[in-house]
Amino acid sequence: MDNAEIRDAAIRLTMMPRDTNAHGTVFGGIILSYIDVAGGVEAVRHTKHDRFVTVAMKEVIFHEPVFIGDLVSFYAKTLKVGRTSITIHVDVEAERFGSKGQKVKVTEAIVTYVAVNQNREKIAIGDE
């Protein structure tokens, strides 16, 4: 079993026609929004704090396109936890539709979130 098979995806979904441009490839912005969601899922899982805002996403380079029907997995891993912030690495992988399991690396990103309270004020992770 390789590493990809034992990782737990933060989110996994199939790309639909509404997600694509006129060329039949998924918009980069759609992938970016799911990267943000996957990182947020990991932040909550790792800290048990339930409210974060995104403050930074480092350079994202797309290595492969994503097509309609591809099953896209977003794997998230915590890199660093600070007093109020958490930094998450997100890997994005697409399993090609109809390819009998062919997987390609789409992109990766490092996303930083800050914990906030119900009034959207920055707070220490773990504080209520």
C-alpha positions in Angstrom: 0.0 0.0 0.0 1.5 3.4 -1.0 1.3 6.6 1.0 -1.6 7.9 -1.1 -3.8 5.0 -0.2 -3.4 5.4 3.6 -3.9 9.2 3.7 -7.3 10.5 4.8 -8.6 13.1 2.4 -10.0 16.2 4.0 -12.5 16.4 1.1 -13.0 14.4 -2.1 -15.4 15.2 -4.9 -16.2 14.7 -8.5 -15.9 17.7 -10.8 -19.1 18.6 -12.7 -19.8 20.6 -15.9 -20.7 23.7 -13.8 -17.1 23.8 -12.5 -15.5 24.1 -16.0 -14.5 26.8 -18.5 -15.3 26.7 -22.2 -12.3 24.4 -22.8 -13.7 21.7 -20.5 -11.2 22.1 -17.8 -12.0 23.1 -14.2 -11.5 26.7 -13.3 -8.4 27.2 -11.1 -10.6 29.3 -8.7 -12.8 26.3 -8.0 -9.7 24.3 -7.0 -8.5 27.2 -4.9 -11.8 27.4 -3.1 -11.7 23.7 -2.3 -8.1 24.0 -1.1 -9.3 26.6 1.3 -12.1 24.3 2.5 -9.8 21.3 2.9 -7.3 23.4 4.9 -10.1 24.7 7.1 -11.3 21.1 7.8 -7.8 20.2 8.9 -7.5 23.2 11.1 -10.7 22.3 12.9 -9.7 18.6 13.1 -6.2 19.4 14.5 -7.2 22.1 17.0 -10.9 21.4 17.9 -11.4 25.1 17.5 -14.4 25.7 15.2 -13.9 29.1 13.7 -11.0 30.2 11.5 -10.4 32.8 8.8 -8.0 32.5 5.9 -5.2 35.0 6.0 -2.7 33.7 3.4 -2.3 31.2 0.6 1.2 30.8 -0.8 1.9 30.5 -4.5 -0.1 27.8 -6.2 1.2 26.3 -9.4 -1.1 24.0 -11.4 0.9 21.0 -12.8 -2.1 19.2 -14.4 -5.6 20.2 -15.5 -8.7 18.8 -13.9 -11.5 17.6 -16.2 -15.2 17.0 -15.9 -15.7 13.7 -14.0 -12.3 13.6 -12.4 -12.4 12.5 -8.7 -10.4 15.2 -6.9 -8.9 14.5 -3.5 -7.6 17.3 -1.2 -5.1 16.0 1.5 -4.4 18.3 4.3 -1.6 18.2 6.9 -0.8 20.6 9.7 2.6 22.2 9.4 2.6 24.6 12.3 0.4 25.8 15.1 1.0 29.2 16.6 -0.8 31.1 19.4 -3.5 32.3 17.1 -2.7 30.8 13.7 -2.3 27.5 12.0 -0.5 26.6 8.8 -1.7 23.8 6.7 -0.2 22.0 3.6 -2.8 20.8 1.1 -2.0 18.4 -1.7 -4.5 18.1 -4.6 -4.7 14.9 -6.6 -7.1 13.9 -9.5 -8.1 10.4 -10.4 -9.0 10.6 -14.1 -12.5 9.7 -15.0 -12.7 6.3 -16.8 -8.9 5.7 -16.4 -9.1 2.7 -14.0 -7.3 4.5 -11.2 -4.8 6.8 -13.0 -3.9 9.6 -10.5 -2.1 12.8 -11.2 -0.8 15.5 -8.9 -2.7 18.7 -9.7 -1.2 21.2 -7.3 -0.4 22.0 -3.7 -0.7 25.0 -1.4 0.3 26.2 2.0 -2.6 28.0 3.7 -2.5 30.0 7.0 -5.6 30.5 9.1 -6.2 32.6 12.2 -8.6 31.5 15.0 -11.4 34.0 15.7 -14.4 34.2 18.1 -18.0 34.7 17.2 -17.4 38.4 16.9 -14.6 37.7 14.3 -11.9 38.9 16.7 -8.6 37.1 16.7 -8.1 34.8 19.7 -5.7 32.2 20.9 -6.3 28.7 19.6 -8.2 26.8 22.2 -9.8 29.9 23.8 -13.5 30.2 23.7 
